[in-house]
């Protein structure tokens, strides 16, 4: 059964390197939000557009990774999944709920 592997941790902890290794070892399709941001908007997108750029990428990825699971392909979600106090951002719980709704396993490696 396909699994969504949720990568979590602090900034600079090596999440993306771990996600790349996991992607090769499983095998799986990896979604790294930061890499999409750089590819689409460059290394230093204007701060006044950052929230909009973030939202656009999030919405695109949200359409793709669940479909991969439906097709029987494991995914590695390299999104951090940590929430700063007082902020509103999707957490690993939301992703776990989506997988549960589709009767698919989600795991934190």
C-alpha positions, 0 to 999 in steps of 0.5 A: 500500500502506498505511503506518504512519508512526512518529513519534519524538523527545524530549519537547517536540520537536513530534512531535504537531504534526508528526503532525497535519500528516502526518495531513492531508497523507497523509491518514491516521488519527493515534493520539496516545497523549497525546491519548487519555490527556487525553480519557479521564483528564483533564489530570492523572491520579493518578500511582498510576493512570498505568501502568494508564491507559497500559496501557489506552490502549495495548491499545485502540490496538494493536487499532485501528491494525493493522486500519486498515492491513488496510483500506488506510488509512495510520496515523500513530503518535505514541507517541514511540518512544524508550526511556530506559535501563533501562526496558521499553517498546515501541519502534518496532522492535516496531511495525516487526515487526508491520507486517512480519509483516502484509507492510505497510510502516512508515516513520519520516518 
